[in-house]
Amino acid sequence: MTQLGWNAFQDLACAVTAEVLKRPVQMFLGSNDGGRDGAFLGTWNGDSGETAKSTIQCIGKPGANLTLAALQDELPKAATLAKQGLAEDYVIMTNGGVSGEADAQICKAFEAAGVKTCRVLGGSWIEQQLAENAKLRMLIPRGVWDW
């Protein structure tokens, strides 16, 4: 997964999200996305029947750990999306690592910016989804992943 370019990682992250959530995920262009690489209607844990407008933001950090400092440019975008009602549920996906401390700091900052619920899903979570789902593994180009 570390060999994927940003666009391929974004495509993979949205495909993983769609498969895990079992709902359509809309992907946006790589430029002028307004802080949204993807979006879906509903909550991550949508078993309650509750619906929310959800945003997916993909952050490529192969071989590095994600930090709040790396997301400073995304906070104002998230605040704008929250005011527009487009980021009640905000999902940050990265191919890098995420520590428990960084997860807490990131979610606190995004929720302070107006996002109702923030989730940070790191490379290990994505790898787990791929390991458990042959359909998702087929989306990865040969030579990018050792299985």
KAMO-V223663 format. One record per backbone hydrogen bond with DSSP energy under -1.0 kcal/mol. CO is the residue of the C=O (numbers start at 1). NH is the residue of the N-H. Records with the same first field share a line. If there is no record, write none. Layout:
CO: NH  NH
//
This chain:
1: 4
5: 9
6: 10
7: 11
8: 12
9: 13
10: 14
11: 15
12: 16
13: 17
14: 18
15: 19
16: 20
17: 21
18: 22  23
26: 39
33: 36
37: 28
38: 56
39: 26
40: 54
46: 49
52: 42
53: 88  89
54: 40
55: 91
56: 37  38
57: 93
61: 64
64: 97
68: 71
69: 72
71: 74  75
74: 78
75: 79
76: 80
77: 81
78: 82
79: 83
80: 84
81: 86
82: 85
88: 117
89: 55
90: 119
91: 57
92: 121
93: 59
96: 123
97: 66
99: 103
100: 104
101: 105
102: 106
103: 107
104: 108
105: 109
106: 110
107: 111
108: 112
109: 113
110: 115
111: 114
117: 90
119: 92
121: 94
122: 126
123: 127
124: 128
125: 129
126: 130
127: 131
128: 132
133: 137
134: 138
136: 139
137: 140
141: 144
//
